[in-house]
Amino acid sequence: MRRFTELIQRQLDLFEREQAALIADCEQAIRAYDAADREDAEERYSEYADLVETGTDLLADLRDNFAMTMDEEAAEEYEDAFNRAVAARLPRFALEIENS
């Protein structure tokens, strides 16, 4: 993992810059869900989940595209390190990243 730490941090920095609007939309959507009454809660959560899925897919694409440039052993190590870094830094996107 250590050999990929700096690379992954730069990749996540770039994701946060390029997807700042998506991250903000996720934060707004979860606040809307938290504030929703019982009638609207399911719809609000669905909106939040859709945004999170979009972010997770974008991160998985970033990870997978880079991993394709490596041999199988290095790619597995990198993917594991990337997933752990996402879990630590962007936990809302981490739940399904291993399945993406």
C-alpha positions in Angstrom: 0.0 0.0 0.0 2.7 2.4 0.9 4.1 2.6 -2.6 0.7 3.9 -3.8 -0.1 6.3 -1.0 1.1 9.5 -2.7 -0.4 8.6 -6.0 -3.8 7.7 -4.5 -3.8 10.9 -2.4 -3.2 12.9 -5.6 -6.0 11.0 -7.4 -8.4 11.7 -4.5 -7.4 15.4 -4.5 -8.3 15.5 -8.2 -11.6 13.8 -7.6 -12.5 16.2 -4.8 -11.7 19.2 -7.0 -13.4 17.9 -10.2 -16.4 16.5 -8.4 -16.8 19.3 -5.8 -20.4 19.9 -7.0 -21.3 16.2 -6.7 -19.9 16.1 -3.1 -21.8 19.2 -2.2 -24.9 17.7 -3.7 -24.5 14.6 -1.6 -24.1 16.7 1.5 -27.2 18.7 0.6 -29.2 15.5 -0.2 -28.4 13.9 3.1 -29.4 17.0 5.0 -32.7 17.0 3.0 -33.2 13.4 4.0 -32.5 14.1 7.6 -35.0 17.0 7.6 -37.7 15.2 5.6 -40.9 14.2 7.1 -42.0 10.5 7.0 -43.8 10.9 3.7 -40.8 12.3 1.9 -38.0 10.5 3.6 -37.8 7.5 1.2 -37.7 9.8 -1.9 -35.0 12.0 -0.3 -32.9 9.0 0.6 -33.2 7.6 -2.9 -31.9 10.9 -4.3 -29.0 10.7 -1.9 -28.3 7.1 -2.8 -28.3 7.9 -6.5 -25.7 10.6 -5.9 -23.5 8.4 -3.8 -23.7 5.7 -6.5 -22.6 8.2 -9.1 -19.6 9.2 -7.0 -18.7 5.6 -6.2 -18.9 4.7 -9.9 -16.6 7.7 -10.8 -14.1 6.6 -8.2 -14.2 3.0 -9.3 -13.6 4.1 -12.9 -10.6 6.2 -11.8 -9.2 3.2 -9.9 -9.9 0.6 -12.6 -8.5 2.8 -15.5 -5.2 3.2 -13.6 -5.1 -0.4 -12.5 -5.3 -1.5 -16.1 -1.8 -0.1 -16.6 -0.3 -2.5 -14.1 0.5 -6.2 -13.9 -2.1 -8.2 -12.0 -0.3 -8.4 -8.7 0.4 -4.6 -8.5 -3.1 -3.9 -9.7 -4.6 -5.9 -6.8 -2.4 -4.1 -4.3 -3.2 -0.7 -5.8 -7.0 -1.5 -5.8 -6.9 -2.6 -2.2 -5.0 0.6 -1.2 -7.3 2.8 -3.2 -10.4 1.3 -1.6 -9.0 1.7 1.9 -8.0 5.3 1.1 -11.6 6.0 -0.1 -13.0 4.5 3.0 -10.8 6.8 5.2 -11.2 10.0 3.2 -14.6 9.7 1.4 -16.5 7.2 3.5 -19.9 7.8 1.9 -18.5 6.5 -1.4 -16.7 3.5 0.2 -19.6 1.1 1.0 -19.9 -0.3 -2.5 -16.6 0.6 -4.1 -15.3 -3.0 -3.8 -18.3 -4.2 -5.8 -17.9 -1.5 -8.5 
